[in-house]
Amino acid sequence: MQKEYEEMKPKIYEQINDMKIDSYDKYIDKMLNKANFKYATNGEASVDSILDFSVVGPLKMGAEAVDGNNFITGEEYSDGQRVFTPGLRTVKRVS
């Protein structure tokens, strides 16, 4: 395992330099966002779903699409999610 790590080290340092990361916190943040890490708790996810399918759902989803972030979970939406998710959620709600 140590040998494999030593072989990977130069590549890891090269990637870090390419990403202009100068602190451990930035590295962790970049890796979490790169992996689409879902950091919503069960409670947050439940509240988010309840609000999405309530009377305020279309307003909430529209505002989130404009802002680019989920107001409850803090998740950052990709461009595709910003365009398509409100429409898909509305279709689910109606059907």
C-alpha positions as CSV (number, residue, x, y, z in Angstrom):
1,M,0.0,0.0,0.0
2,Q,2.8,2.4,0.9
3,K,4.5,1.7,-2.5
4,E,1.3,2.5,-4.3
5,Y,0.9,5.7,-2.4
6,E,4.4,6.8,-3.2
7,E,3.8,6.1,-6.9
8,M,0.6,8.2,-6.9
9,K,2.1,11.1,-4.9
10,P,3.6,13.1,-7.8
11,K,0.3,12.8,-9.7
12,I,-1.7,14.0,-6.7
13,Y,0.6,17.0,-6.2
14,E,0.3,17.8,-9.9
15,Q,-3.5,17.8,-9.7
16,I,-3.5,20.0,-6.6
17,N,-1.2,22.5,-8.3
18,D,-3.3,22.5,-11.4
19,M,-6.4,23.3,-9.4
20,K,-4.7,26.2,-7.6
21,I,-5.4,24.8,-4.2
22,D,-3.4,26.3,-1.5
23,S,-5.0,25.0,1.7
24,Y,-6.3,21.7,3.0
25,D,-9.8,23.2,3.5
26,K,-9.9,24.2,-0.2
27,Y,-8.7,20.7,-1.2
28,I,-11.5,19.0,0.9
29,D,-14.1,21.3,-0.5
30,K,-13.0,20.7,-4.0
31,M,-13.0,16.9,-3.6
32,L,-16.4,16.9,-1.9
33,N,-18.0,19.0,-4.7
34,K,-16.2,17.1,-7.4
35,A,-17.8,13.9,-6.2
36,N,-21.2,15.4,-5.9
37,F,-21.2,14.6,-2.2
38,K,-24.7,14.7,-0.8
39,Y,-24.5,16.3,2.6
40,A,-28.2,16.7,3.4
41,T,-29.4,15.0,6.6
42,N,-32.5,12.8,6.5
43,G,-34.4,15.7,8.2
44,E,-33.3,18.2,5.7
45,A,-34.2,15.9,2.8
46,S,-37.6,15.3,4.2
47,V,-38.4,19.0,4.8
48,D,-37.1,19.8,1.3
49,S,-39.4,17.1,-0.3
50,I,-42.4,18.2,1.7
51,L,-41.9,21.8,0.7
52,D,-41.4,20.9,-3.0
53,F,-44.7,19.1,-3.1
54,S,-46.6,21.8,-1.1
55,V,-48.3,24.9,-2.3
56,V,-45.1,26.9,-2.0
57,G,-43.2,24.2,-4.0
58,P,-43.2,25.9,-7.5
59,L,-42.0,29.2,-6.0
60,K,-39.3,27.5,-3.9
61,M,-38.1,25.5,-6.9
62,G,-38.2,28.5,-9.2
63,A,-36.2,30.6,-6.8
64,E,-33.7,27.8,-6.3
65,A,-33.3,27.4,-10.1
66,V,-32.4,31.1,-10.3
67,D,-30.1,31.0,-7.3
68,G,-28.4,27.7,-8.1
69,N,-28.6,26.3,-4.6
70,N,-31.1,24.3,-2.6
71,F,-32.3,26.6,0.2
72,I,-32.9,23.7,2.7
73,T,-29.9,21.3,2.0
74,G,-27.4,23.8,0.7
75,E,-26.7,21.6,-2.3
76,E,-25.3,23.4,-5.3
77,Y,-27.2,22.6,-8.5
78,S,-25.5,22.0,-11.9
79,D,-26.8,23.9,-14.9
80,G,-28.8,20.9,-16.0
81,Q,-30.5,20.6,-12.7
82,R,-31.3,24.3,-12.7
83,V,-33.0,23.9,-16.0
84,F,-34.8,20.6,-15.8
85,T,-35.4,19.8,-12.1
86,P,-38.3,22.3,-11.4
87,G,-40.1,21.0,-14.5
88,L,-39.7,17.3,-13.5
89,R,-40.8,18.0,-10.0
90,T,-43.9,19.8,-11.2
91,V,-44.7,16.8,-13.5
92,K,-44.4,14.4,-10.6
93,R,-46.6,16.6,-8.4
94,V,-49.4,16.8,-11.0
95,S,-49.3,13.0,-11.9
